[in-house]
Amino acid sequence: MNWDTIEGNWKHLNKKVKEEWSALTDDHLDKIAGQRDKLSAKIQEFYGVSKGAADAQIDAFADRNKDHKAG
């Protein structure tokens, strides 16, 4: 999935992001603002995983949510 789509729908996807990575707060999500590299860094920080593992989690999340439409 094109990450630009997720970035553009970030506010609408916040609930799903929080379900996936419950350690992330609303403040974290606001600061991440849909930026994949920032999300990856926070996943690494809060879950103690490697960059590769964080990126794999993000890819899986993007695949599961590829049909998400804003609204």
DSSP file (Angstrom, degrees, kcal/mol; ACC not computed):
  #  RESIDUE AA STRUCTURE BP1 BP2  ACC     N-H-->O    O-->H-N    N-H-->O    O-->H-N    TCO  KAPPA ALPHA  PHI   PSI    X-CA   Y-CA   Z-CA
    1    1 A M              0   0    0      0, 0.0     2,-0.5     0, 0.0    62,-0.1   0.000 360.0 360.0 360.0 145.7    0.0    0.0    0.0
    2    2 A N    >>  -     0   0    0      1,-0.2     3,-1.4    64,-0.1     4,-0.9  -0.619 360.0-146.6 -72.8 120.7    1.1    3.5   -0.7
    3    3 A W  H 3> S+     0   0    0     -2,-0.5     4,-2.9     1,-0.3     5,-0.2   0.785  93.8  71.7 -63.5 -25.8    2.0    5.1    2.7
    4    4 A D  H 3> S+     0   0    0      1,-0.2     4,-2.4     2,-0.2    -1,-0.3   0.850  94.3  55.1 -57.1 -34.2    0.8    8.5    1.4
    5    5 A T  H <> S+     0   0    0     -3,-1.4     4,-1.4     2,-0.2    -1,-0.2   0.922 110.0  44.4 -65.5 -44.5   -2.8    7.1    1.6
    6    6 A I  H  < S+     0   0    0     -4,-0.9     3,-0.4     2,-0.2    -2,-0.2   0.930 112.6  51.8 -65.4 -44.1   -2.3    6.2    5.3
    7    7 A E  H >< S+     0   0    0     -4,-2.9     3,-1.1     1,-0.2     4,-0.2   0.905 109.8  50.1 -58.8 -40.8   -0.7    9.5    6.0
    8    8 A G  H 3< S+     0   0    0     -4,-2.4    -1,-0.2     1,-0.2    -2,-0.2   0.776 117.8  39.1 -68.6 -26.7   -3.6   11.3    4.4
    9    9 A N  T >X S+     0   0    0     -4,-1.4     4,-1.5    -3,-0.4     3,-0.8   0.143  80.7 122.2-105.1  17.3   -6.1    9.3    6.5
   10   10 A W  H X> S+     0   0    0     -3,-1.1     4,-0.9     1,-0.3     3,-0.5   0.868  71.6  50.3 -53.4 -47.4   -4.0    9.3    9.6
   11   11 A K  H 34 S+     0   0    0      1,-0.3     3,-0.4    -4,-0.2     4,-0.3   0.859 112.7  48.2 -62.0 -33.8   -6.6   11.0   11.9
   12   12 A H  H <4 S+     0   0    0     -3,-0.8     3,-0.3     1,-0.2    -1,-0.3   0.726 112.9  48.6 -77.6 -21.7   -9.2    8.5   10.7
   13   13 A L  H <X S+     0   0    0     -4,-1.5     4,-2.6    -3,-0.5     3,-0.3   0.477  80.4  99.4 -95.1  -4.3   -6.8    5.6   11.3
   14   14 A N  H  X S+     0   0    0     -4,-0.9     4,-2.7    -3,-0.4     5,-0.2   0.873  81.0  52.7 -52.6 -42.0   -5.8    6.6   14.8
   15   15 A K  H  > S+     0   0    0     -4,-0.3     4,-1.9    -3,-0.3    -1,-0.2   0.923 111.6  45.7 -62.0 -43.3   -8.2    4.2   16.5
   16   16 A K  H  > S+     0   0    0     -3,-0.3     4,-2.0    -4,-0.2    -1,-0.2   0.880 111.9  51.9 -67.6 -37.5   -6.8    1.3   14.5
   17   17 A V  H  X S+     0   0    0     -4,-2.6     4,-3.0     1,-0.2    -2,-0.2   0.922 110.3  48.8 -63.3 -43.4   -3.2    2.4   15.2
   18   18 A K  H  < S+     0   0    0     -4,-2.7    -2,-0.2    -5,-0.2    -1,-0.2   0.849 109.6  52.0 -66.3 -33.7   -4.0    2.5   18.9
   19   19 A E  H  < S+     0   0    0     -4,-1.9     3,-0.4    -5,-0.2    -1,-0.2   0.893 114.8  43.0 -66.3 -38.2   -5.5   -1.0   18.7
   20   20 A E  H  < S+     0   0    0     -4,-2.0     2,-0.4     1,-0.3    -2,-0.2   0.911 130.9  22.6 -72.9 -44.4   -2.4   -2.3   17.0
   21   21 A W    ><  +     0   0    0     -4,-3.0     3,-1.9    -5,-0.2    -1,-0.3  -0.736  70.0 176.2-127.5  80.0    0.2   -0.5   19.3
   22   22 A S  T 3  S+     0   0    0     -2,-0.4    -1,-0.1    -3,-0.4    -4,-0.1   0.646  71.8  70.5 -65.9 -16.9   -1.7    0.3   22.5
   23   23 A A  T 3  S+     0   0    0      2,-0.1     2,-0.4    20,-0.0    -1,-0.3   0.687  80.1  92.8 -73.2 -16.2    1.4    1.8   24.2
   24   24 A L    <   -     0   0    0     -3,-1.9     2,-0.1    -7,-0.2    -3,-0.1  -0.648  68.5-149.1 -82.9 130.6    1.2    4.8   21.9
   25   25 A T     >  -     0   0    0     -2,-0.4     4,-2.5     1,-0.1     5,-0.2  -0.378  29.9-102.2 -90.7 171.1   -0.8    7.7   23.3
   26   26 A D  H  > S+     0   0    0      1,-0.2     4,-2.4     2,-0.2     5,-0.2   0.880 124.9  55.0 -58.8 -37.7   -2.8   10.3   21.5
   27   27 A D  H  > S+     0   0    0      2,-0.2     4,-2.2     1,-0.2    -1,-0.2   0.921 107.4  48.7 -63.0 -43.7    0.1   12.7   22.0
   28   28 A H  H  > S+     0   0    0      1,-0.2     4,-2.6     2,-0.2    -2,-0.2   0.940 111.5  49.7 -59.2 -46.6    2.5   10.3   20.3
   29   29 A L  H  X S+     0   0    0     -4,-2.5     4,-2.3     1,-0.2     5,-0.4   0.877 109.2  51.9 -63.2 -37.8    0.0    9.8   17.4
   30   30 A D  H  < S+     0   0    0     -4,-2.4    -1,-0.2     1,-0.2    -2,-0.2   0.913 112.8  45.3 -63.2 -41.9   -0.3   13.6   17.0
   31   31 A K  H  < S+     0   0    0     -4,-2.2    -2,-0.2     1,-0.2    -1,-0.2   0.842 111.1  52.4 -71.2 -33.4    3.5   13.9   16.8
   32   32 A I  H >< S-     0   0    0     -4,-2.6     3,-2.5    -5,-0.2     6,-0.2   0.905  81.6-175.7 -67.0 -41.8    3.8   11.0   14.4
   33   33 A A  T 3< S-     0   0    0     -4,-2.3    -3,-0.1     1,-0.3   -23,-0.1   0.798  71.4 -55.5  49.7  37.4    1.3   12.6   12.1
   34   34 A G  T 3  S+     0   0    0     -5,-0.4     2,-0.7     1,-0.2    -1,-0.3   0.490  95.7 145.0  80.8   1.9    1.2    9.7    9.7
   35   35 A Q    <>  -     0   0    0     -3,-2.5     4,-2.3     1,-0.2     3,-0.4  -0.656  41.8-151.4 -80.7 116.0    5.0    9.8    9.1
   36   36 A R  H  > S+     0   0    0     -2,-0.7     4,-2.7     1,-0.2     5,-0.2   0.864  92.5  53.3 -56.2 -42.8    6.1    6.2    8.7
   37   37 A D  H  > S+     0   0    0      1,-0.2     4,-2.0     2,-0.2    -1,-0.2   0.872 110.2  47.9 -65.1 -35.8    9.7    6.8   10.0
   38   38 A K  H  > S+     0   0    0     -3,-0.4     4,-2.1    -6,-0.2    -1,-0.2   0.893 111.6  50.0 -70.6 -39.3    8.3    8.4   13.2
   39   39 A L  H  X S+     0   0    0     -4,-2.3     4,-2.4     2,-0.2    -2,-0.2   0.929 110.7  50.4 -62.6 -44.5    5.9    5.5   13.7
   40   40 A S  H  X S+     0   0    0     -4,-2.7     4,-2.4     1,-0.2    -2,-0.2   0.919 109.6  50.5 -58.9 -45.0    8.7    3.0   13.2
   41   41 A A  H  X S+     0   0    0     -4,-2.0     4,-2.5     1,-0.2    -1,-0.2   0.899 110.9  48.6 -61.7 -41.5   10.9    4.8   15.7
   42   42 A K  H  X S+     0   0    0     -4,-2.1     4,-3.0     2,-0.2     5,-0.3   0.896 110.3  50.9 -68.2 -39.4    8.1    4.8   18.4
   43   43 A I  H  X S+     0   0    0     -4,-2.4     4,-2.3     2,-0.2     6,-0.5   0.927 111.9  48.0 -62.5 -43.3    7.4    1.1   17.9
   44   44 A Q  H  X S+     0   0    0     -4,-2.4     4,-1.3    -5,-0.2     5,-0.4   0.930 115.2  45.7 -60.3 -45.6   11.1    0.4   18.3
   45   45 A E  H  < S+     0   0    0     -4,-2.5    -2,-0.2     1,-0.2    -1,-0.2   0.930 121.1  34.9 -64.3 -48.6   11.2    2.6   21.4
   46   46 A F  H  < S+     0   0    0     -4,-3.0    -1,-0.2     1,-0.2    -2,-0.2   0.740 127.6  34.4 -85.0 -23.9    8.1    1.2   23.1
   47   47 A Y  H  < S-     0   0    0     -4,-2.3    -1,-0.2    -5,-0.3    -3,-0.2   0.445  97.4-127.7-112.5  -2.0    8.2   -2.4   22.1
   48   48 A G     <  +     0   0    0     -4,-1.3     2,-0.3    -5,-0.3    -4,-0.2   0.857  59.4 139.5  62.2  37.6   12.0   -3.0   22.1
   49   49 A V        -     0   0    0     -6,-0.5    -1,-0.2    -5,-0.4    -2,-0.1  -0.710  54.9 -99.1-110.4 163.9   12.0   -4.4   18.5
   50   50 A S     >  -     0   0    0     -2,-0.3     4,-2.6     1,-0.1     5,-0.2  -0.256  35.2-107.0 -73.3 166.0   14.5   -3.8   15.7
   51   51 A K  H  > S+     0   0    0      1,-0.2     4,-2.8     2,-0.2     5,-0.2   0.909 122.2  52.9 -59.3 -42.4   13.9   -1.4   12.9
   52   52 A G  H  > S+     0   0    0      1,-0.2     4,-2.0     2,-0.2    -1,-0.2   0.902 110.2  46.9 -60.7 -42.0   13.2   -4.4   10.6
   53   53 A A  H  > S+     0   0    0      2,-0.2     4,-2.1     1,-0.2    -2,-0.2   0.905 112.8  49.3 -67.7 -41.2   10.7   -5.8   12.9
   54   54 A A  H  X S+     0   0    0     -4,-2.6     4,-2.3     1,-0.2    -2,-0.2   0.926 111.6  49.0 -62.8 -44.0    8.9   -2.5   13.4
   55   55 A D  H  X S+     0   0    0     -4,-2.8     4,-2.6     1,-0.2    -1,-0.2   0.871 109.3  52.6 -64.1 -36.6    8.8   -2.0    9.6
   56   56 A A  H  X S+     0   0    0     -4,-2.0     4,-2.3     2,-0.2    -1,-0.2   0.896 109.1  49.8 -65.2 -39.7    7.4   -5.5    9.1
   57   57 A Q  H  X S+     0   0    0     -4,-2.1     4,-2.4     2,-0.2    -2,-0.2   0.911 111.5  48.7 -63.5 -42.0    4.6   -4.6   11.6
   58   58 A I  H  X S+     0   0    0     -4,-2.3     4,-2.8     2,-0.2    -2,-0.2   0.911 110.0  51.3 -65.3 -42.7    3.9   -1.4    9.8
   59   59 A D  H  X S+     0   0    0     -4,-2.6     4,-2.4     2,-0.2    -1,-0.2   0.919 111.2  48.1 -59.6 -44.0    3.8   -3.2    6.4
   60   60 A A  H  X S+     0   0    0     -4,-2.3     4,-2.2     2,-0.2    -2,-0.2   0.911 112.1  49.6 -64.0 -42.3    1.3   -5.8    7.9
   61   61 A F  H  X S+     0   0    0     -4,-2.4     4,-1.5     1,-0.2    -2,-0.2   0.927 110.8  49.8 -60.5 -45.8   -0.8   -3.0    9.3
   62   62 A A  H  < S+     0   0    0     -4,-2.8    -2,-0.2     1,-0.2    -1,-0.2   0.899 110.3  50.5 -61.7 -41.6   -0.8   -1.2    6.0
   63   63 A D  H >< S+     0   0    0     -4,-2.4     3,-1.0     1,-0.2    -1,-0.2   0.907 110.5  49.0 -63.4 -41.9   -1.9   -4.3    4.2
   64   64 A R  H 3< S+     0   0    0     -4,-2.2     3,-0.2     1,-0.2    -1,-0.2   0.770 119.2  39.1 -68.1 -24.7   -4.7   -5.0    6.6
   65   65 A N  T >< S+     0   0    0     -4,-1.5     3,-1.7    -5,-0.2    -1,-0.2   0.134  77.4 114.5-112.5  19.2   -5.9   -1.4    6.2
   66   66 A K  T <  S+     0   0    0     -3,-1.0    -1,-0.2     1,-0.3    -2,-0.1   0.740  79.4  49.5 -65.8 -22.5   -5.4   -0.8    2.5
   67   67 A D  T 3  S+     0   0    0     -3,-0.2    -1,-0.3    -4,-0.2     2,-0.2   0.369  80.5 128.0 -97.2   5.4   -9.1   -0.5    1.9
   68   68 A H    <   -     0   0    0     -3,-1.7     2,-0.4     1,-0.0   -55,-0.1  -0.403  41.7-162.2 -65.5 131.4   -9.7    2.0    4.7
   69   69 A K        -     0   0    0     -2,-0.2    -2,-0.1   -57,-0.1    -1,-0.0  -0.919  24.4-104.1-115.5 143.2  -11.5    5.1    3.5
   70   70 A A              0   0    0     -2,-0.4   -61,-0.1     1,-0.2   -60,-0.0  -0.264 360.0 360.0 -60.7 147.5  -11.7    8.4    5.3
   71   71 A G              0   0    0    -62,-0.1    -1,-0.2     0, 0.0   -62,-0.0   0.415 360.0 360.0 103.0 360.0  -14.9    9.2    7.1
